[in-house]
Each structure stands twice: as structure tokens, then as C-alpha cells.
Amino acid sequence: MNDQILTLKEVAAYLKLAEKTAYKLAAAGKLPGFKVGGSWRFKREDIDQWIEEQKNASQD
């Protein structure tokens, strides 16, 4: 399943971040996510794309 939806906790673990840091990034619009009933959700595909963009940005 390519369109896997992740919770904030799962994204934090995936990116090896503290949940608080992942929340701050999402709330600031720096991490691609959306809210469902007040809880953050993330598409795995969007997170993987975001990772690639971060890698490319750091090489500039």
C-alpha cells in the first residue's frame, strides 16, 4: 500500500525525531501533513518526498 497514512508518533519514529519536534515542524507548515479531527496525519509518500527535498536543499 503506497498511500499509507502515518500518525504524528509514527512520523516522529520514522524520522527519528522527538514527537514534540515533529509536531512543531507540522504546525509551522515545514512538514507536509494534515489534520483529521484535530490529530495530525501524514502520507508516507509525502514524507519520503519531503526527505528528498531536504537532502537536495542541503546540497545547495
Secondary structure, 3 states (H helix, E strand, C coil): CCCCEEEHHHHHHHHCCCHHHHHHHHHCCCCCCEEECCEEEEEHHHHHHHHHHHHHHHHC
